Amino acid sequence: MQRLDKILSSAGAGTRKELRAAIRAGRVTVNGSVCRDESAKFDETSAQILLDGEPVELLRPALILLNKPAGYLTAADDPRQKTVMDLIPARYRRFGVMPVGRLDKDTEGLLLLTNDGNLAHRIISPKHGVWKTYYCEHDGEATAADVEAFAKGLLLPDGLSCLPAVLLPLGFGRSAVRLQEGKFHQVKRMFEAVGKKVLYLKRISMGPLVLPEDLAPGAYRKLTAEELAALKNEQPKRNED
């Protein structure tokens, strides 16, 4: 529960002084009734507030699924390059929405953004072991030996080790990869460890979430209630079923 003037201020509807004056003048309605008391408290996650008859978009928990195109940094801000934040409405910056984990600049596909820090930590924390699936195009053919190497847990060229992952060949030069981690350039470095170069990479799923086929590159949408529930109910896993 928050004071009405604070709720409106957090939503960027005006300064606290301006908003208190508007409330006292009867210009604000909450859940269908005029409220003239700026100190009245409401549930900011469910209150329906109008200012001068116009709905006020409140600061609420937000979880966005973005189809990230190549050429954008997974970062909140960068003075020289485009970031994924340039692809969503500016109000989400004010609401504290941030990328969950990262995708490389030239990698496409499913990226989540949220202002729910606890949920973000749950998704990216290694102890929860959320599986991510990537579609990959690479030089050469993925062999049975490569599949076995991924399954055992690769040692990367720089000496870092990876948890066991799933490599599924899809034909010459094409594979799907499932892994639980998110090390820097991990998929590319895993293929490098077996002597192959990644030419194209796209994340197509994360836990129970699948990149919608009808979501164009650069487009986004909010998660449905069902998707959010499935994500929150995702149980820690250490081995593939």
C-alpha positions as CSV (number, residue, x, y, z in Angstrom):
1,M,0.0,0.0,0.0
2,Q,1.3,3.4,-1.0
3,R,0.2,7.0,-0.6
4,L,-1.8,8.3,-3.6
5,D,0.6,11.2,-4.3
6,K,3.6,8.8,-4.1
7,I,1.9,6.3,-6.5
8,L,1.3,9.1,-9.0
9,S,4.7,10.6,-8.6
10,S,6.4,7.2,-9.2
11,A,4.3,6.9,-12.4
12,G,5.8,10.1,-13.7
13,A,2.4,11.9,-13.7
14,G,3.9,15.1,-12.3
15,T,5.8,16.6,-9.4
16,R,4.6,15.9,-5.8
17,K,3.4,19.5,-5.5
18,E,1.5,19.4,-8.7
19,L,-0.1,16.1,-7.9
20,R,-1.2,17.1,-4.4
21,A,-2.9,20.2,-5.9
22,A,-4.6,18.0,-8.5
23,I,-5.8,15.5,-5.9
24,R,-7.2,18.3,-3.6
25,A,-9.0,19.8,-6.6
26,G,-10.8,16.6,-7.2
27,R,-9.1,15.8,-10.5
28,V,-8.1,12.3,-9.5
29,T,-10.3,9.3,-9.2
30,V,-9.3,5.9,-7.8
31,N,-11.3,2.8,-8.6
32,G,-14.2,4.9,-9.9
33,S,-14.4,7.4,-6.9
34,V,-12.9,10.9,-6.5
35,C,-10.2,11.0,-3.9
36,R,-9.1,14.4,-2.5
37,D,-6.8,13.0,0.2
38,E,-3.2,12.7,-1.1
39,S,-2.2,10.6,1.9
40,A,-4.9,8.0,1.3
41,K,-3.2,4.6,0.6
42,F,-4.0,2.2,-2.2
43,D,-2.6,-1.0,-3.6
44,E,-0.4,0.2,-6.4
45,T,-0.5,-3.2,-8.1
46,S,-4.2,-3.1,-8.7
47,A,-5.5,0.4,-8.3
48,Q,-7.2,2.0,-11.3
49,I,-6.4,5.7,-11.3
50,L,-7.5,8.5,-13.6
51,L,-6.0,12.0,-13.7
52,D,-8.3,14.5,-15.5
53,G,-10.2,11.5,-16.9
54,E,-7.1,9.9,-18.4
55,P,-5.8,6.5,-17.1
56,V,-2.4,6.7,-15.3
57,E,-0.1,3.9,-16.1
58,L,1.3,2.9,-12.8
59,L,4.6,1.3,-11.8
60,R,3.7,-2.4,-11.6
61,P,5.7,-5.6,-11.9
62,A,6.5,-6.0,-15.6
63,L,7.8,-9.0,-17.5
64,I,8.4,-8.5,-21.3
65,L,9.3,-11.1,-23.9
66,L,11.4,-9.5,-26.7
67,N,12.5,-11.0,-30.0
68,K,15.9,-9.5,-30.0
69,P,17.3,-8.7,-33.4
70,A,21.0,-8.8,-34.2
71,G,22.9,-5.5,-33.8
72,Y,21.6,-4.5,-30.3
73,L,23.6,-4.7,-27.1
74,T,21.9,-6.4,-24.1
75,A,22.5,-3.5,-21.8
76,A,20.5,-0.8,-20.0
77,D,22.3,2.0,-21.7
78,D,25.3,2.6,-24.0
79,P,26.5,6.0,-25.2
80,R,27.7,4.7,-28.6
81,Q,25.6,1.7,-29.6
82,K,22.0,0.7,-29.8
83,T,20.6,-1.4,-26.9
84,V,17.6,-3.6,-26.4
85,M,16.1,-0.8,-24.3
86,D,15.7,1.2,-27.5
87,L,13.2,-1.4,-28.7
88,I,10.6,-1.0,-25.9
89,P,8.6,2.1,-24.9
90,A,10.5,4.7,-22.8
91,R,8.2,4.4,-19.9
92,Y,9.7,1.0,-19.1
93,R,13.0,2.6,-18.3
94,R,11.2,4.7,-15.7
95,F,9.7,1.6,-14.3
96,G,13.1,0.0,-13.8
97,V,12.8,-2.7,-16.4
98,M,16.1,-4.4,-17.2
99,P,17.3,-7.3,-19.4
100,V,17.4,-10.7,-17.7
101,G,20.8,-12.1,-18.5
102,R,22.2,-11.3,-21.9
103,L,22.4,-12.2,-25.5
104,D,25.5,-11.3,-27.6
105,K,25.2,-8.3,-29.9
106,D,24.9,-10.5,-33.0
107,T,22.7,-13.2,-31.3
108,E,18.9,-13.1,-31.9
109,G,15.9,-14.4,-30.2
110,L,14.1,-14.7,-26.9
111,L,15.2,-12.1,-24.3
112,L,13.2,-11.3,-21.1
113,L,13.1,-7.9,-19.5
114,T,11.7,-7.2,-16.0
115,N,11.6,-4.9,-13.0
116,D,11.2,-8.0,-10.7
117,G,14.6,-8.5,-9.3
118,N,13.8,-11.7,-7.5
119,L,12.3,-13.3,-10.6
120,A,15.3,-12.2,-12.7
121,H,17.7,-13.8,-10.2
122,R,15.7,-17.0,-10.2
123,I,15.9,-17.2,-14.0
124,I,19.6,-16.5,-14.3
125,S,21.0,-18.1,-11.2
126,P,23.0,-21.3,-12.0
127,K,21.5,-23.1,-8.9
128,H,18.1,-23.0,-10.5
129,G,19.4,-24.6,-13.7
130,V,16.9,-23.0,-16.1
131,W,17.4,-24.6,-19.5
132,K,17.9,-22.4,-22.6
133,T,17.6,-23.6,-26.1
134,Y,19.4,-22.1,-29.1
135,Y,19.2,-22.7,-32.8
136,C,22.7,-22.6,-34.3
137,E,24.2,-22.6,-37.7
138,H,27.9,-23.5,-37.9
139,D,30.6,-24.6,-40.3
140,G,31.0,-28.4,-40.6
141,E,28.8,-31.1,-39.4
142,A,28.0,-31.9,-35.7
143,T,29.3,-35.4,-35.1
144,A,28.5,-38.1,-32.5
145,A,31.8,-37.2,-30.8
146,D,30.6,-33.6,-30.5
147,V,27.3,-34.7,-29.0
148,E,29.2,-36.8,-26.5
149,A,31.6,-33.9,-25.6
150,F,28.7,-31.5,-25.0
151,A,27.0,-34.2,-22.8
152,K,30.1,-34.7,-20.7
153,G,30.7,-31.0,-20.1
154,L,33.2,-29.2,-22.2
155,L,36.4,-27.5,-21.2
156,L,36.5,-24.2,-23.0
157,P,39.7,-22.9,-24.8
158,D,40.4,-20.5,-21.9
159,G,40.3,-23.2,-19.3
160,L,36.7,-22.6,-18.0
161,S,34.5,-25.7,-17.7
162,C,30.9,-26.0,-18.7
163,L,28.1,-28.1,-17.2
164,P,26.8,-30.9,-19.4
165,A,24.7,-29.6,-22.3
166,V,22.6,-31.2,-25.1
167,L,23.7,-30.9,-28.7
168,L,21.1,-32.1,-31.2
169,P,22.3,-32.1,-34.9
170,L,19.6,-30.9,-37.3
171,G,21.5,-31.6,-40.6
172,F,24.7,-30.4,-42.1
173,G,25.8,-27.1,-40.5
174,R,22.7,-26.8,-38.2
175,S,22.2,-27.8,-34.6
176,A,20.1,-27.1,-31.5
177,V,21.9,-26.6,-28.2
178,R,20.4,-26.8,-24.7
179,L,22.3,-25.5,-21.7
180,Q,21.8,-24.2,-18.2
181,E,24.5,-21.6,-18.0
182,G,25.1,-18.2,-19.5
183,K,28.8,-17.7,-19.7
184,F,30.2,-15.0,-22.0
185,H,29.8,-16.2,-25.7
186,Q,29.2,-19.7,-24.3
187,V,27.6,-21.4,-27.2
188,K,30.2,-20.0,-29.6
189,R,33.0,-21.0,-27.3
190,M,31.6,-24.5,-26.9
191,F,31.6,-25.0,-30.7
192,E,35.1,-23.6,-30.8
193,A,36.2,-26.2,-28.4
194,V,35.1,-28.9,-30.8
195,G,36.7,-27.2,-33.8
196,K,33.7,-25.4,-35.3
197,K,32.7,-21.8,-35.9
198,V,29.2,-20.5,-35.1
199,L,27.8,-18.5,-38.0
200,Y,24.3,-17.7,-36.7
201,L,22.7,-18.0,-33.3
202,K,19.2,-17.6,-32.0
203,R,17.7,-18.4,-28.6
204,I,14.3,-20.0,-29.1
205,S,13.3,-21.0,-25.6
206,M,14.0,-20.3,-21.9
207,G,12.6,-22.7,-19.3
208,P,8.9,-23.1,-20.2
209,L,8.8,-20.0,-22.5
210,V,9.1,-20.5,-26.3
211,L,9.8,-17.6,-28.7
212,P,6.4,-17.0,-30.5
213,E,6.7,-17.7,-34.3
214,D,4.5,-14.6,-35.0
215,L,6.7,-12.2,-32.9
216,A,8.8,-10.3,-35.4
217,P,12.4,-9.4,-34.8
218,G,12.5,-6.2,-32.6
219,A,8.9,-6.7,-31.4
220,Y,7.9,-7.5,-27.8
221,R,4.9,-8.4,-25.8
222,K,4.0,-8.9,-22.1
223,L,3.9,-12.4,-20.8
224,T,0.5,-13.9,-20.3
225,A,-0.7,-14.9,-16.8
226,E,-0.2,-18.5,-17.8
227,E,3.4,-18.0,-19.0
228,L,4.2,-16.0,-15.9
229,A,2.8,-18.8,-13.6
230,A,4.8,-21.4,-15.5
231,L,8.0,-19.4,-15.2
232,K,7.5,-18.9,-11.5
233,N,6.7,-22.6,-11.0
234,E,9.8,-23.8,-12.9
235,Q,11.7,-26.1,-10.6
236,P,15.5,-26.3,-10.3
237,K,16.9,-29.0,-12.6
238,R,20.3,-30.4,-12.9
239,N,19.8,-33.1,-15.5
240,E,17.8,-33.4,-18.6
241,D,14.6,-35.4,-18.3
